């Protein structure tokens, strides 16, 4: 997978994996590349989790509302 960063540099995830696996032997520039890549992924993942959490909460509220109505109709 490739990603484009602010400076339009294209970074492949395999390069980042190599940097992470061999970070002791990599240059500071390589470490910066990997950290930027990871930071972008972290922020995207965090944003997605927040959106999914909100969606899940809304589903739960909707389900509970429907369940309450359903139960009220089936009183015996």
MARDOVEX-510023 format. One line per field, with one value per residue (C-alpha): residue number from 1; residue in one letter; x, y, z. Coordinates in nm, 3 decimals. Example, Ala and Ser with C-alpha at 12.3 -4.5 7.8 and 13.67 -1.06 7.14 Angstrom:
nr = [1 2]
rest = [a s]
px = [1.230 1.367]
py = [-0.450 -0.106]
pz = [0.780 0.714]
END
This chain:
nr = [1 2 3 4 5 6 7 8 9 10 11 12 13 14 15 16 17 18 19 20 21 22 23 24 25 26 27 28 29 30 31 32 33 34 35 36 37 38 39 40 41 42 43 44 45 46 47 48 49 50 51 52 53 54 55 56 57 58 59 60 61 62 63 64 65 66 67 68 69 70 71 72 73 74 75 76]
rest = [x x x x x x x x x x x x x x x x x x x x x x x x x x x x x x x x x x x x x x x x x x x x x x x x x x x x x x x x x x x x x x x x x x x x x x x x x x x x]
px = [0.000 0.126 0.052 0.118 0.237 0.241 0.552 0.390 0.643 0.499 0.572 0.505 0.395 0.663 0.928 0.775 0.772 1.140 1.218 1.028 1.196 1.544 1.500 1.837 2.015 1.797 1.866 1.673 1.508 1.382 1.255 1.072 0.913 0.795 0.667 0.473 0.322 0.224 0.086 -0.136 -0.263 -0.321 -0.527 -0.734 -0.799 -0.892 -1.133 -1.292 -1.332 -1.503 -1.741 -1.815 -1.872 -2.121 -2.294 -2.309 -2.458 -2.727 -2.809 -2.847 -3.080 -3.290 -3.310 -3.409 -3.679 -3.824 -3.799 -3.984 -4.265 -4.277 -4.304 -4.575 -4.786 -4.748 -4.868 -5.077]
py = [0.000 0.346 0.673 1.028 1.271 1.649 1.682 1.457 1.186 0.840 0.594 0.224 0.041 -0.223 0.050 0.152 -0.211 -0.238 0.080 -0.048 -0.388 -0.236 0.096 0.074 0.083 0.347 0.716 0.987 1.071 0.712 0.727 1.052 0.888 0.591 0.813 1.032 0.727 0.576 0.906 0.944 0.588 0.646 0.961 0.793 0.492 0.710 0.911 0.593 0.452 0.769 0.761 0.392 0.446 0.721 0.499 0.209 0.433 0.554 0.197 0.097 0.388 0.315 -0.056 0.010 0.255 -0.002 -0.279 -0.072 -0.003 -0.368 -0.486 -0.233 -0.373 -0.730 -0.697 -0.998]
pz = [0.000 -0.087 0.087 -0.020 0.247 0.276 0.066 -0.200 -0.120 -0.182 0.096 0.072 0.383 0.314 0.353 0.685 0.800 0.710 0.903 1.207 1.191 1.159 1.338 1.516 1.180 1.010 0.967 1.147 0.814 0.788 1.146 1.065 0.759 0.966 1.249 1.006 0.838 1.174 1.301 0.993 1.037 1.409 1.347 1.074 1.295 1.592 1.375 1.241 1.592 1.711 1.416 1.470 1.842 1.767 1.512 1.758 2.026 1.787 1.684 2.047 2.125 1.816 1.894 2.255 2.143 1.903 2.161 2.419 2.173 2.067 2.427 2.505 2.220 2.335 2.691 2.796]
END
